């Protein structure tokens, strides 16, 4: 295996652009011979109505690759790489990457290592990739391309350089973290969390106007009539954004919509007073006035207003949450490193009767069962638990 210095010196080599099926086949041959592969994705969520993966980056010792999914008709040959349990896939903050890779290409991942989660498990004070790369590898963060339009072609040379750095250092970072995880006896815990992340991937839902409406900031300060006008405007904006293939807020912003719903202008001058720009007036003024003159008799169903859990469930959840917070404080980590919220709710709704039942709860595997099982069962049975900072929870 190359030394750390050898691996970092390879940044001088240009990345390999993969834009044809033949180049993809050659890449897959290289990946199949690798024990570990660093992976990242770039998407265009800030520039399109429906986000798409625009670039997939891979790094192995010796080379970095940038796969252009818009230039290659079929990426299915990559699926076995992600599903291969013998090849470790190294991501930083894998949750969104795994979700969009499943949504766009149907990829499922086995054998994951997440460097952000490894840092969180170790109690690192900063786990953003930019901060980590600056601290360990002397690479200053470059925020310019964090809001780049990865859907444009051709990609700028500096954007290509930025994209390759997102995976180039991950294998070296993974090795540093693996050594620390083993030294602090956190390897088994990390593997359990990585497995949970890879098995519980939530595919991003298609935007639905009846749901996104309730997320508009300032909505709940409006009267019922103003909310109805806002809903009219919201439906128009969603339709227009989809037609133009841009994010809704880049048609008309939320604050502008709220002001329009409150003012209900009837003229171009009224639209300008409500805060529309000259460009918006030219492009959308007549449509907005027509929308404001239409009628909506009802609002869509509000998600999450179907009732609250029973009091006993809420009480158990709060007790578990307090216990988790104290354990996390003792460990010097954030609370969800101890257990995910899904596990707390599952325990609160269906308290387990014995230790083996804990393994049926989301996010609880053998390590968490062994480490926290006695505490959890004691809490749920109403027993007074001793301090979670004792040796029995491996703190």
ABEGO torsion letter per residue (X at the ends): XBBAAAAAAAAABBBBBBABAAAAAAAAAAAAABABBBBBBBBAAAABABBBBABBBBBBBGBBBBBBAAABABAAAAAAAAABAABBBBBBGAAAAAAAAAAAAGBBBBGBBBAAAAAAAAGBABABAAAAAAAAAGBBBBAAAAABBAABOBBBAAAAAAAAAAAAAAAAAAAAAAAAAAAAGAAAAAAAAAAAAAABBBBBBBBBAAAAAAABBGAAABBAAAAAAAAAAAAAAAAAAAAAGBBAAAABBAAAAAAAAAAGBABAAAAAAAGBBAAAAAAAAAAAAAAAABBBABBBBBBGAAEBBBAAAAAAAAAAAAAAAAAAAAAGBBAAAABBAAAAAAAAABBBABAAAAAABBGBBAAAAAAAAAAAAAAAAGBBBBBAABAAAGX
